[in-house]
Amino acid sequence: MLPYITLLLACQLAGEVTARLIGLSVPGPVIGMVILFALLLLRGGIPKGLEEVTRGLLGNLSLLFVPAGVGVSVHLSLLASEWLPISAAVVVSTLLTVAVTGLVMSLSTRGSKR
Amino acid sequence: MNGPVERIWVYLATSPLLWLTATLVAYQAANWVWSRCRMHPLANPVLLSIILLVVVLRVTGTEYRVYFDGAQFVHFLLGPATVALAIPLYRQVQSVRRSLPVLLAALCAGSITAASSAMLIAWALGASHETVMSLGPKSVTTPIAMGIAEAIGGLPSLTAVLVMLTGITGSALGPWVLARLRIDDQRAQGLAMGLASHGVGTARALQIGEVAGAFAGLAMGLNGLATSLALPLTIHWLLK
């Protein structure tokens, strides 16, 4: 178990260092994800231990969002003063995104069936 | 002012133990409520825990900074968890290869729509610069979205809240949109749900079916990657 926790942290560390070296504004953990993905492709499979560590981490993924989310307490007045643009942007944009993505994907798959 | 209760409170207020425990208790309480509400999207456990903790902080007059000193131990795990998203992505490698061109077209169209429509609507309705920037990565899974927000001059903590609201909106109303447009291909349904509303949408897509769930998880990962690569560069280029 410990080697795989170390592997996750090492990938993240390598990602953070790479992000700063290249000067790209991509989050370090995202580059870490690409590094781990490449390692898995090279290895050609997911080690059992890594799968177990990941299950624990991703199984409680929602919990990890809570501390940052509580930061809304700092922005309550901002949310109250800009509630209209914020709620309109979130609702309209989300439904539009579902529609556009679904249509492009289904139109092309309908085309490929013929 | 120096009674035993005050002394205990002074101890608890300076130790990370109290707010770390409170975070775990609030989350499990919220999860219990969510299962009692038959996992109704509006009873989202993250939303409920946040509301609960914000109320407790208000009532006890605790600053967010003090709360975060304790809760940071949970927050830190977001980094390794993001790295771990490579595993579900790797599992989908075969189905991606098969429908790659179609998938990339839908991914591009969806990613651009998600970021640009949110930012344009907010900007047109007079939102502040920071709010517009915080809305850009709203469809991306939280750990990635917060990093993007930081990179483009948004507020990561505001983004975390907007991402949650986006997830709840998509999982509640997304299936209705798909039904109205008569999109019945599970690959398209899943890709749309996962791209527009990340993990919360992926959870909803899994209820539609296994294929929809797999494509939703894939869309969540790829949209996170695409947006984190393209959005900061586009914003820096536009604002130059």
Interface residues (C-beta under 8 A of the other chain):
Chain A: I5 L8 L9 C11 Q12 G15 L24 S25 V26 P27 G28 P29 V30 G32 M33 V34 I35 L36 F37 L40 L41 I46 L50 E51 V53 T54 L57 L58 L61 S62 L63 L64 F65 V66 P67 A68 G69 V70 G71 V72 S73 V74 H75 L76 L78 L79 E82 L84 P85 I86 A88 A89 V90 V91 V92 S93 T94 L95 L96 T97 V98 A99 V100 T101 G102 L103 V104 M105 S106 S108 T109 R110 S112
Chain B: T23 L24 A26 Y27 P45 V46 S49 I50 L53 V54 L57 R58 Y64 Y67 F68 A71 Q72 V74 H75 L77 L78 G79 P80 A81 T82 V83 A84 L85 A86 I87 P88 L89 Y90 R91 V93 S99 P101 V102 L103 A105 A106 L107 A109 G110 T113 A114 S117 A118 M119 I121 A122 W123 A124 L125 G126 A127 S128 T131 L135 K138 S139 T142 P143 I144 M146 G147 I148 E150 A151 I152 L155 P156 S157 L158 A160 V161 L162 V163 M164 L165 T166 T169 G170 L173 G174 V177 L178 L181 I183 D184 D185 R187 A188 Q189 L191 A192 M193 L195 A196 S197 G199 A219 G221 G224 L225 S228 L229 P232 L233 H236
